[in-house]
């Protein structure tokens, strides 16, 4: 965790008042990480779960509990740490509430629809997409932790040159919590995460789904099996949204996985030692790069 | 790591001279764990890699470097920490070298062929199979660590009642290094590990194989993707042996995985929200049990 003063970060400056809509794993962890800074900003936050918001205030990581509208109107940087569909809805309903000069961002795993909507709403000067490649299979405020973003890559998607100062503020936020922001275009982002994030999620879910057909419980897994199935505990509702939003980009990765599995399973059934070894060597070469 | 005196463990007693054939990840970790005991036994060991053996002696975890034959003849408990095919060959070639009363075990992931061979060789009173559910995707002495077995389950497969005292000695070994030995019959073991160990390995290898078709490198993975593909870095030669040895028991697990993946991929292609959610909920229920 970076503990430099928040104003020390290069590029933009973290504003003194940060708003967070949603205090789940990502929003809660962001609030905790901001609180851990040497010179923490004031955090306004809202949650659909009143108990979570009370807890965050009691924990000292949220200074001002508010409604989503109150957060939108009261902060110089507003982070929508909500599921993708909820974030889309907030962009529309909050567009007239944000402060002059405030920067707006999200944390979602799919970017094209959101960026297109922000573009259509004329938000190019203030909305910047964010996707932190950090997370856990557990959801909710209870799973949040101050070091969730330490060392993580965060994909940042500005809408265009007019959004430069908003992008710098959003990048300052991620740097302040120890993450590494990197810019990417929305379509390139969605193609990338279909392979490196959504496909591993599908593979882990399919594996745990197959194991659910077995006579064995998860307690019988060794450390390797636990790691391979860890993502399968991820929240179903969130992933339903993500996979539907990126279904077109998932075509090629899904076909590649089905084909790799079919080939390896066929090699095992045929006791084809050379084919098994080749599949393992190719996979290990990629993984160890 | 358990640091009780080795003679404190319940059941059998860890002998004063333990032999380890093979100083890779498992053999090296076992030697390290034994050295870390309050009252460590003397360790005789051999390795096909002379540099590894020299290193282990220099590290102070092996007191007596030896040939495999020297280890077989010099210890009261001999552990074959070798690949499955090498272990099978040693059982035959060493059968007349072991000390009177010595117990013999292995560390392999598939048990039927080995147990049948030991049975045929008349080793029922001294050979006991072991399979520690511990490991890493890295191989070799360099990857070994003293806490590899801490908290791990170790499947123990005696040949029959005549092997009771050998089984107790082998169980004492695993308890001494902090593991939890549990007895199981060879066929039941191989059916179990086909599901909970070999299938996750196949899934991770297929996933990394698919990702090798993408334009992206492993560095683009987030924490979830890294976990889901971690096993793909496992040694190809070892897994070729394991999957071939357990190919019959892998039929049902492989079919279940192919079917789960096909169904989930079809649900994504069809934008079938209910089917996606159901697959995720079912997988999460199993994983969180």
Interface residues (C-beta under 8 A of the other chain):
Chain A: X133 X134 X135 X136 X137 X152 X153 X192 X195 X196 X197 X199 X200 X201 X202 X203 X204 X205 X206 X207 X208 X209 X210 X211 X212 X213 X214 X216 X217 X218 X219 X220 X221 X222 X223 X224 X225 X227 X228 X229 X230 X231 X232 X233 X234 X235 X236 X237 X239 X240 X243 X244 X247 X250 X251 X253 X254 X255 X256 X257 X258 X259 X260 X261 X262 X263 X264 X265 X268 X269 X271 X273 X276 X277 X279 X280 X281 X282 X283 X284 X285 X286 X287 X288 X289
Chain B: X133 X134 X135 X136 X137 X152 X153 X192 X195 X196 X197 X199 X200 X201 X202 X203 X204 X205 X206 X207 X208 X209 X210 X211 X212 X213 X214 X216 X217 X218 X219 X220 X221 X222 X223 X224 X225 X227 X228 X229 X230 X231 X232 X233 X234 X235 X236 X237 X239 X240 X243 X244 X247 X250 X251 X253 X254 X255 X256 X257 X258 X259 X260 X261 X262 X263 X264 X265 X268 X269 X271 X273 X276 X277 X279 X280 X281 X282 X283 X284 X285 X286 X287 X288 X289
